[in-house]
Amino acid sequence: MVKHVNLNHAMRAFDPQGLQDRHPDRSEPFPKHVVPTEIAVAYGGRRVRKLVDVLRLPAIAGTGSETLPPGERARCMRYLLGLMTDQEAKAEAVACEVAAPLAATLTRENESAENKTLACELLASLAHSLEGRGSIVAIDALVAAAALLKDDDTRVRVSAGEFLASMAKHADGAAAALRAAEGNVLVLLATAAVDDSPPASAAAKTLCCETLALLTLTDEGTTRALEAKTVFSMMTVLTSESARSVPDGAPLKAAAARCLKNVCQHGVGKIAAFETGALDALVPLLRSRDTDVRLQATGALLCLTVEIEAKKALARTNALFDLCALLRDGHAAVAENALRVVQQCAEAPDARKRIRDALSNRDKALVFDERVVGNCVVSF
């Protein structure tokens, strides 16, 4: 009978030569001084803190401590960006004060474009939490990012615009952007939106216009935007070469028209926009093939034609025929906006005859039906 032997257990016979490696190790289980420049993905409580500690290392030699080369700094930020996928990781990064070394990366001279781009992406990730936005505002990272809108690298401009847009989506972030550097952030955004230099791509301009549209949702934002000559900047954007390009021009025109619409919702803003000539810039957008462009253009005209002079001016243009065509637009919101614009213009006695001549019998029944408009428009 053969007895079964479990070979997985240790044998009772040892080779004498193997005993030399079995002496107990009396060295320290961990080195006393961890290598500070080591880029490693940790786990648990050290997964974010380890990488933030590395980012805090100086980039200039001669400071008496270890330095971090630009390439290693970029690798560290890429690892950290991969970890920022949940609120726990973002909260831990905020607690470790990661915003400070990221802001220093944005303002450091001779910093690589890749590092600036990654720093903006990390800041945009932090901007989705309230604590993250508070840490960003505390170190004036908004001003540093706005300065990058004039950078020579297109990727840096786009990433900076994405970060500013992510901050402006929240009420506290928008308020901080309006007050940062005494309103200079708005001026930088308006200037970058009309920049025609080679690094200024249509995507970067679109992000600037979207950020301005988000900042003008409040009365304070509209007032500061008027001071920064934002209306003139948006009109320049609508007539620029970037706006006429395909397919990147449509989002740019939609963002600029949205900004004008928000400005025209303010009592002073609509007057300033009309006097600046916003009507002439909005009318060509009614023939756009993009639905969002038509929606924003009709919305802006709806706010603008509250003024009696705007009603008369719009009725004297060929835009009246475009509005009549939009009454049968495939998008319900565009058709409704066009209907309200025509109805508002018909409130002006000087514009009624032109509107009657431009409308078909079917459209007249729609525009002037008392069941639709009530008694606000005098029937013919």
Secondary structure as a PSIPRED ss2 file (coil, helix, strand):
# PSIPRED VFORMAT (PSIPRED V4.0)

   1 M C   1.000  0.000  0.000
   2 V C   1.000  0.000  0.000
   3 K C   1.000  0.000  0.000
   4 H C   1.000  0.000  0.000
   5 V C   1.000  0.000  0.000
   6 N C   1.000  0.000  0.000
   7 L C   1.000  0.000  0.000
   8 N C   1.000  0.000  0.000
   9 H C   1.000  0.000  0.000
  10 A C   1.000  0.000  0.000
  11 M C   1.000  0.000  0.000
  12 R C   1.000  0.000  0.000
  13 A C   1.000  0.000  0.000
  14 F C   1.000  0.000  0.000
  15 D C   1.000  0.000  0.000
  16 P H   0.000  1.000  0.000
  17 Q H   0.000  1.000  0.000
  18 G H   0.000  1.000  0.000
  19 L H   0.000  1.000  0.000
  20 Q H   0.000  1.000  0.000
  21 D H   0.000  1.000  0.000
  22 R C   1.000  0.000  0.000
  23 H C   1.000  0.000  0.000
  24 P C   1.000  0.000  0.000
  25 D C   1.000  0.000  0.000
  26 R C   1.000  0.000  0.000
  27 S C   1.000  0.000  0.000
  28 E C   1.000  0.000  0.000
  29 P C   1.000  0.000  0.000
  30 F C   1.000  0.000  0.000
  31 P C   1.000  0.000  0.000
  32 K C   1.000  0.000  0.000
  33 H C   1.000  0.000  0.000
  34 V C   1.000  0.000  0.000
  35 V C   1.000  0.000  0.000
  36 P C   1.000  0.000  0.000
  37 T C   1.000  0.000  0.000
  38 E C   1.000  0.000  0.000
  39 I C   1.000  0.000  0.000
  40 A C   1.000  0.000  0.000
  41 V C   1.000  0.000  0.000
  42 A C   1.000  0.000  0.000
  43 Y C   1.000  0.000  0.000
  44 G H   0.000  1.000  0.000
  45 G H   0.000  1.000  0.000
  46 R H   0.000  1.000  0.000
  47 R C   1.000  0.000  0.000
  48 V C   1.000  0.000  0.000
  49 R H   0.000  1.000  0.000
  50 K H   0.000  1.000  0.000
  51 L H   0.000  1.000  0.000
  52 V H   0.000  1.000  0.000
  53 D H   0.000  1.000  0.000
  54 V H   0.000  1.000  0.000
  55 L H   0.000  1.000  0.000
  56 R C   1.000  0.000  0.000
  57 L C   1.000  0.000  0.000
  58 P C   1.000  0.000  0.000
  59 A C   1.000  0.000  0.000
  60 I C   1.000  0.000  0.000
  61 A C   1.000  0.000  0.000
  62 G C   1.000  0.000  0.000
  63 T C   1.000  0.000  0.000
  64 G C   1.000  0.000  0.000
  65 S C   1.000  0.000  0.000
  66 E C   1.000  0.000  0.000
  67 T C   1.000  0.000  0.000
  68 L C   1.000  0.000  0.000
  69 P C   1.000  0.000  0.000
  70 P H   0.000  1.000  0.000
  71 G H   0.000  1.000  0.000
  72 E H   0.000  1.000  0.000
  73 R H   0.000  1.000  0.000
  74 A H   0.000  1.000  0.000
  75 R H   0.000  1.000  0.000
  76 C H   0.000  1.000  0.000
  77 M H   0.000  1.000  0.000
  78 R H   0.000  1.000  0.000
  79 Y H   0.000  1.000  0.000
  80 L H   0.000  1.000  0.000
  81 L H   0.000  1.000  0.000
  82 G H   0.000  1.000  0.000
  83 L H   0.000  1.000  0.000
  84 M C   1.000  0.000  0.000
  85 T C   1.000  0.000  0.000
  86 D C   1.000  0.000  0.000
  87 Q H   0.000  1.000  0.000
  88 E H   0.000  1.000  0.000
  89 A H   0.000  1.000  0.000
  90 K H   0.000  1.000  0.000
  91 A H   0.000  1.000  0.000
  92 E H   0.000  1.000  0.000
  93 A H   0.000  1.000  0.000
  94 V H   0.000  1.000  0.000
  95 A H   0.000  1.000  0.000
  96 C C   1.000  0.000  0.000
  97 E C   1.000  0.000  0.000
  98 V C   1.000  0.000  0.000
  99 A H   0.000  1.000  0.000
 100 A H   0.000  1.000  0.000
 101 P H   0.000  1.000  0.000
 102 L H   0.000  1.000  0.000
 103 A H   0.000  1.000  0.000
 104 A H   0.000  1.000  0.000
 105 T H   0.000  1.000  0.000
 106 L H   0.000  1.000  0.000
 107 T H   0.000  1.000  0.000
 108 R C   1.000  0.000  0.000
 109 E C   1.000  0.000  0.000
 110 N C   1.000  0.000  0.000
 111 E C   1.000  0.000  0.000
 112 S C   1.000  0.000  0.000
 113 A H   0.000  1.000  0.000
 114 E H   0.000  1.000  0.000
 115 N H   0.000  1.000  0.000
 116 K H   0.000  1.000  0.000
 117 T H   0.000  1.000  0.000
 118 L H   0.000  1.000  0.000
 119 A H   0.000  1.000  0.000
 120 C H   0.000  1.000  0.000
 121 E H   0.000  1.000  0.000
 122 L H   0.000  1.000  0.000
 123 L H   0.000  1.000  0.000
 124 A H   0.000  1.000  0.000
 125 S H   0.000  1.000  0.000
 126 L H   0.000  1.000  0.000
 127 A C   1.000  0.000  0.000
 128 H C   1.000  0.000  0.000
 129 S C   1.000  0.000  0.000
 130 L H   0.000  1.000  0.000
 131 E H   0.000  1.000  0.000
 132 G H   0.000  1.000  0.000
 133 R H   0.000  1.000  0.000
 134 G H   0.000  1.000  0.000
 135 S H   0.000  1.000  0.000
 136 I H   0.000  1.000  0.000
 137 V H   0.000  1.000  0.000
 138 A H   0.000  1.000  0.000
 139 I C   1.000  0.000  0.000
 140 D C   1.000  0.000  0.000
 141 A H   0.000  1.000  0.000
 142 L H   0.000  1.000  0.000
 143 V H   0.000  1.000  0.000
 144 A H   0.000  1.000  0.000
 145 A H   0.000  1.000  0.000
 146 A H   0.000  1.000  0.000
 147 A H   0.000  1.000  0.000
 148 L H   0.000  1.000  0.000
 149 L H   0.000  1.000  0.000
 150 K H   0.000  1.000  0.000
 151 D C   1.000  0.000  0.000
 152 D C   1.000  0.000  0.000
 153 D C   1.000  0.000  0.000
 154 T H   0.000  1.000  0.000
 155 R H   0.000  1.000  0.000
 156 V H   0.000  1.000  0.000
 157 R H   0.000  1.000  0.000
 158 V H   0.000  1.000  0.000
 159 S H   0.000  1.000  0.000
 160 A H   0.000  1.000  0.000
 161 G H   0.000  1.000  0.000
 162 E H   0.000  1.000  0.000
 163 F H   0.000  1.000  0.000
 164 L H   0.000  1.000  0.000
 165 A H   0.000  1.000  0.000
 166 S H   0.000  1.000  0.000
 167 M H   0.000  1.000  0.000
 168 A H   0.000  1.000  0.000
 169 K C   1.000  0.000  0.000
 170 H C   1.000  0.000  0.000
 171 A H   0.000  1.000  0.000
 172 D H   0.000  1.000  0.000
 173 G H   0.000  1.000  0.000
 174 A H   0.000  1.000  0.000
 175 A H   0.000  1.000  0.000
 176 A H   0.000  1.000  0.000
 177 A H   0.000  1.000  0.000
 178 L H   0.000  1.000  0.000
 179 R H   0.000  1.000  0.000
 180 A H   0.000  1.000  0.000
 181 A H   0.000  1.000  0.000
 182 E H   0.000  1.000  0.000
 183 G H   0.000  1.000  0.000
 184 N H   0.000  1.000  0.000
 185 V H   0.000  1.000  0.000
 186 L H   0.000  1.000  0.000
 187 V H   0.000  1.000  0.000
 188 L H   0.000  1.000  0.000
 189 L H   0.000  1.000  0.000
 190 A H   0.000  1.000  0.000
 191 T H   0.000  1.000  0.000
 192 A H   0.000  1.000  0.000
 193 A H   0.000  1.000  0.000
 194 V C   1.000  0.000  0.000
 195 D C   1.000  0.000  0.000
 196 D C   1.000  0.000  0.000
 197 S C   1.000  0.000  0.000
 198 P C   1.000  0.000  0.000
 199 P C   1.000  0.000  0.000
 200 A C   1.000  0.000  0.000
 201 S C   1.000  0.000  0.000
 202 A H   0.000  1.000  0.000
 203 A H   0.000  1.000  0.000
 204 A H   0.000  1.000  0.000
 205 K H   0.000  1.000  0.000
 206 T H   0.000  1.000  0.000
 207 L H   0.000  1.000  0.000
 208 C H   0.000  1.000  0.000
 209 C H   0.000  1.000  0.000
 210 E H   0.000  1.000  0.000
 211 T H   0.000  1.000  0.000
 212 L H   0.000  1.000  0.000
 213 A H   0.000  1.000  0.000
 214 L H   0.000  1.000  0.000
 215 L H   0.000  1.000  0.000
 216 T C   1.000  0.000  0.000
 217 L C   1.000  0.000  0.000
 218 T C   1.000  0.000  0.000
 219 D H   0.000  1.000  0.000
 220 E H   0.000  1.000  0.000
 221 G H   0.000  1.000  0.000
 222 T H   0.000  1.000  0.000
 223 T H   0.000  1.000  0.000
 224 R H   0.000  1.000  0.000
 225 A H   0.000  1.000  0.000
 226 L H   0.000  1.000  0.000
 227 E H   0.000  1.000  0.000
 228 A C   1.000  0.000  0.000
 229 K C   1.000  0.000  0.000
 230 T H   0.000  1.000  0.000
 231 V H   0.000  1.000  0.000
 232 F H   0.000  1.000  0.000
 233 S H   0.000  1.000  0.000
 234 M H   0.000  1.000  0.000
 235 M H   0.000  1.000  0.000
 236 T H   0.000  1.000  0.000
 237 V H   0.000  1.000  0.000
 238 L H   0.000  1.000  0.000
 239 T C   1.000  0.000  0.000
 240 S C   1.000  0.000  0.000
 241 E H   0.000  1.000  0.000
 242 S H   0.000  1.000  0.000
 243 A H   0.000  1.000  0.000
 244 R H   0.000  1.000  0.000
 245 S C   1.000  0.000  0.000
 246 V C   1.000  0.000  0.000
 247 P C   1.000  0.000  0.000
 248 D C   1.000  0.000  0.000
 249 G H   0.000  1.000  0.000
 250 A H   0.000  1.000  0.000
 251 P H   0.000  1.000  0.000
 252 L H   0.000  1.000  0.000
 253 K H   0.000  1.000  0.000
 254 A H   0.000  1.000  0.000
 255 A H   0.000  1.000  0.000
 256 A H   0.000  1.000  0.000
 257 A H   0.000  1.000  0.000
 258 R H   0.000  1.000  0.000
 259 C H   0.000  1.000  0.000
 260 L H   0.000  1.000  0.000
 261 K H   0.000  1.000  0.000
 262 N H   0.000  1.000  0.000
 263 V H   0.000  1.000  0.000
 264 C H   0.000  1.000  0.000
 265 Q C   1.000  0.000  0.000
 266 H C   1.000  0.000  0.000
 267 G H   0.000  1.000  0.000
 268 V H   0.000  1.000  0.000
 269 G H   0.000  1.000  0.000
 270 K H   0.000  1.000  0.000
 271 I H   0.000  1.000  0.000
 272 A H   0.000  1.000  0.000
 273 A H   0.000  1.000  0.000
 274 F H   0.000  1.000  0.000
 275 E H   0.000  1.000  0.000
 276 T H   0.000  1.000  0.000
 277 G C   1.000  0.000  0.000
 278 A H   0.000  1.000  0.000
 279 L H   0.000  1.000  0.000
 280 D H   0.000  1.000  0.000
 281 A H   0.000  1.000  0.000
 282 L H   0.000  1.000  0.000
 283 V H   0.000  1.000  0.000
 284 P H   0.000  1.000  0.000
 285 L H   0.000  1.000  0.000
 286 L H   0.000  1.000  0.000
 287 R H   0.000  1.000  0.000
 288 S C   1.000  0.000  0.000
 289 R C   1.000  0.000  0.000
 290 D C   1.000  0.000  0.000
 291 T H   0.000  1.000  0.000
 292 D H   0.000  1.000  0.000
 293 V H   0.000  1.000  0.000
 294 R H   0.000  1.000  0.000
 295 L H   0.000  1.000  0.000
 296 Q H   0.000  1.000  0.000
 297 A H   0.000  1.000  0.000
 298 T H   0.000  1.000  0.000
 299 G H   0.000  1.000  0.000
 300 A H   0.000  1.000  0.000
 301 L H   0.000  1.000  0.000
 302 L H   0.000  1.000  0.000
 303 C H   0.000  1.000  0.000
 304 L H   0.000  1.000  0.000
 305 T C   1.000  0.000  0.000
 306 V C   1.000  0.000  0.000
 307 E C   1.000  0.000  0.000
 308 I H   0.000  1.000  0.000
 309 E H   0.000  1.000  0.000
 310 A H   0.000  1.000  0.000
 311 K H   0.000  1.000  0.000
 312 K H   0.000  1.000  0.000
 313 A H   0.000  1.000  0.000
 314 L H   0.000  1.000  0.000
 315 A H   0.000  1.000  0.000
 316 R C   1.000  0.000  0.000
 317 T C   1.000  0.000  0.000
 318 N C   1.000  0.000  0.000
 319 A H   0.000  1.000  0.000
 320 L H   0.000  1.000  0.000
 321 F H   0.000  1.000  0.000
 322 D H   0.000  1.000  0.000
 323 L H   0.000  1.000  0.000
 324 C H   0.000  1.000  0.000
 325 A H   0.000  1.000  0.000
 326 L H   0.000  1.000  0.000
 327 L C   1.000  0.000  0.000
 328 R C   1.000  0.000  0.000
 329 D C   1.000  0.000  0.000
 330 G C   1.000  0.000  0.000
 331 H C   1.000  0.000  0.000
 332 A H   0.000  1.000  0.000
 333 A H   0.000  1.000  0.000
 334 V H   0.000  1.000  0.000
 335 A H   0.000  1.000  0.000
 336 E H   0.000  1.000  0.000
 337 N H   0.000  1.000  0.000
 338 A H   0.000  1.000  0.000
 339 L H   0.000  1.000  0.000
 340 R H   0.000  1.000  0.000
 341 V H   0.000  1.000  0.000
 342 V H   0.000  1.000  0.000
 343 Q H   0.000  1.000  0.000
 344 Q H   0.000  1.000  0.000
 345 C H   0.000  1.000  0.000
 346 A C   1.000  0.000  0.000
 347 E C   1.000  0.000  0.000
 348 A C   1.000  0.000  0.000
 349 P H   0.000  1.000  0.000
 350 D H   0.000  1.000  0.000
 351 A H   0.000  1.000  0.000
 352 R H   0.000  1.000  0.000
 353 K H   0.000  1.000  0.000
 354 R H   0.000  1.000  0.000
 355 I H   0.000  1.000  0.000
 356 R H   0.000  1.000  0.000
 357 D H   0.000  1.000  0.000
 358 A H   0.000  1.000  0.000
 359 L C   1.000  0.000  0.000
 360 S C   1.000  0.000  0.000
 361 N H   0.000  1.000  0.000
 362 R H   0.000  1.000  0.000
 363 D H   0.000  1.000  0.000
 364 K H   0.000  1.000  0.000
 365 A H   0.000  1.000  0.000
 366 L H   0.000  1.000  0.000
 367 V H   0.000  1.000  0.000
 368 F C   1.000  0.000  0.000
 369 D C   1.000  0.000  0.000
 370 E H   0.000  1.000  0.000
 371 R H   0.000  1.000  0.000
 372 V H   0.000  1.000  0.000
 373 V H   0.000  1.000  0.000
 374 G C   1.000  0.000  0.000
 375 N C   1.000  0.000  0.000
 376 C C   1.000  0.000  0.000
 377 V C   1.000  0.000  0.000
 378 V C   1.000  0.000  0.000
 379 S C   1.000  0.000  0.000
 380 F C   1.000  0.000  0.000
